[in-house]
Amino acid sequence: MPDLEAEDQKLVTLARSSRARIQAPEGAAVRDTDGRTYAAGTVDQPSFKLTALQAAVAAALSSGAEGIEAAAVVSEEGLLKGASVHAVRDIAKYAPIILAGPDGTVLEVLER
């Protein structure tokens, strides 16, 4: 896997931090089209569940983001969930989605 640009590496770092802070299965971060970043962990409540990436996209949208430039997910499972991909693709058809392991190693970059 090629090295990430600094801004994309920052997303992985934020996703790792979000995951570790709440000891969640996943952490995620997104960068909007204005360069602002949003991070979140998995939400697992009795009344609703969100993947970390769904939560990060929701945070971005609820803060007024008009688009997503890039996203990153750190997962102990090492896979991108369909709901996570759809959350990004609903507003950004071509934004790269970076999947990394808990140690920050990039496992996959989904370009489309």
N, C-alpha and C positions, 0 to 999 in steps of 0.2 A: 504494500500500500504506500503511495507517495506521501511525502510530508505535507501537512496541512499548512495553509497560510496562517499568519498570526491571528487574524480575526476569527478564523474557523477553529483554531486551537483554543482560543478563549471560550468558545461555546462548549467545547468538550470539558474544559476546566470548570466552567460554571455548572454544567450538568453533573459532573463528578461531585462537586461541592453540595449541590442540592440533594443528591442521593445520599451522601454520607451524613449530612446534617440531620435528616429525619430517618436514616437507616431504612430507606425504601428500596424496593427491588429495582427501580429505575429512577434516573434523574434526566432532565432534559433542559435544553436552552434553545431559544430562537433569537435571531437578529432580524429586526424589522427593516423596512426599506429606508428608514431614517437613521439607521445605525444603532438604535437602542436595543438592549438585550433584556430578555425575560427568562427566568429560570423557574423550574418547579420539579416536584417529585411526584411519585405515584400517589393518587388519592383513592383510598379504599374505605368508604364509609357505608354504613348499613343502607342508606337511602340512595347513594350514587357512587359510581366508580369512574375514575379517569386515568388513562395512561399518563405518564409524566409529560409526554409531548402534547397530548390534548390539553393538559393543565397549563403548559407554557404558552400554547397558542391562544387559549382562552384569556390568559393574563395579558398577552399582547393586544388582542382584539378589544378587551375591556378597557385598555389604556389608550385606545384610539389608533392603534397601528392599522395602516391601510394595506400592508402587504408583508410578506415574509421573504427575506433574502436568503437565509440559510437556517438549518436546524441541526441539532445534535442530540443523540440519545445515548446514555450510558446504561447498559443493562447487564445484570448478572446472567441473564438467559442467553445473551448474544444473538438476539433476533429482533427484527423490527415488526411490531404488531400492525396488522392491517388498519386498525382504528387510528393508530399514530400517524401512519402515512396519509390516510384520508384527511386527517385534521389539517395537515400542511397543504395537501393538494387541493383542498377546497378553496384556498385563497392564493396559492402559489404553485402553478403547474410544474415549474422547472427548478424550483429551489432545491439545492442539494440537501440531502438528509444524511448526516454522518452517524454511523453506529460504532460505538466504542465499548470495549470491555471495562470492567471496574478499575483497571489499572491505567486507563486512558489510551490503550492500544487501539488504533483504528482497525475495525474488522471489515467495514464495508462503507462505501459512499454510494447512496442511491441518487442518481442524477435525474431520474424521471420515472 
